[in-house]
Amino acid sequence: MKRCLAWRGHPWLALPARVYLAAVFLLACWHKLAHPESFAVDIATYQILPLALVNPLAIALPWVELAAGLLLLVGFRARAAALLVAGMMLMFSVAIALALSKGLDMSCGCFASQGAAEDPISGLTVLPDLGWLLLAVYVFLCDHTPVGLDGWLARRREEKP
Amino acid sequence: MALVRRIPGSRSLPGWPLAALRDACLVAALASGLGLAVNALRPGGLPLLAEKEYEILVPCSEVQGEADALEPDHPALREARTLLLDARSAEEFQAWHAPGATHLPYDYLEPVSPGALKRVLQSGAARVVVIGDGADPDSGEQLARELAGKGIRHVGYVRGGAAALRQAGAAGRAP
């Protein structure tokens, strides 16, 4: 296991995974940043959080998504960003599963606020989230010398006398 | 400070998962703080605390199937293998219901729960007849069409609902 994790090819294999996850999160946060009021309605529709937490989450979460996406893209604190992505994916999957168990006929609100008629949640909605969760876990565990700013900074530190 | 430490994850740093966790918390806190600040400065920003409950628009459950309209004195209502369902509210059901009727309140905004659907399927009934409030639209007709849309066959509803059934004196069969 240790030998597998230490394989030198991981950072290069993790690079497309990082760029892909970054693209997903940057796309996902765009509409929410521009329209937090719509995102707040999406959160409220899940009927999980108390009213007092709906707006703070609607305001903060898109910025966390933006930060995670940018950090993954430039490779700065990529493992921390991957951990954030994994946490958010786990949270979204649980929320969708709870909504499905309640029989709510709604849109997931993952990318843009759409009506339930256009994009209703189903068991399949969780699958991409679980796929992205696996990618994030891979980056977290295996991207030990991230290609990007982290790697560049490390090389500069090592070159210094 | 975790953000200025050596790269988390290098093999010489065994505590990298903790460092990554610290960094993740810090990034989340900074991003959230930035988001809250931008929202506070933005004209028409979202209030931090919602003043009233959000009006959640949940679409009405799809009414798809075809259901038979039965007169209150239809003989099928007295057949032993007919399952009588009462779609009205609990209060209305308590006030009067046809003998042997099972209470399954119909909600225009909520689909029939999988549990209730399973109970109907497992009843072994040859026919399902729904008794509604007789209003326009009739909750009995709505529930019957929803059940038919979900694959239950031989579903009907009493024309005129519970009031018509009571007036006709056709009070179903003994419980």
Interface residues (C-beta under 8 A of the other chain):
Chain A: A6 P36 E37 A40 V41 A44 T45 Q47 L51 A52 V54 N55 P56 A58 I59 A60 P62 W63 V64 L66 A67 A68 L71 R77 R79 A80 A81 L83 L84 G87 G103 L104 D105 M106 G115 A116 A117 F140 D143 H144 T145 P146 D150 G151 L153 A154 R157
Chain B: L3 R6 I7 P8 G9 S10 R11 W16 A20 L21 R22 D23 A24 L26 V27 A28 L30 A31 S32 L34 G35 L36 V38 N39 G45 L46 P47 L48 L49 A50 E53 Y54 I56 V58 P59 S61 E110 P111 S113 P114
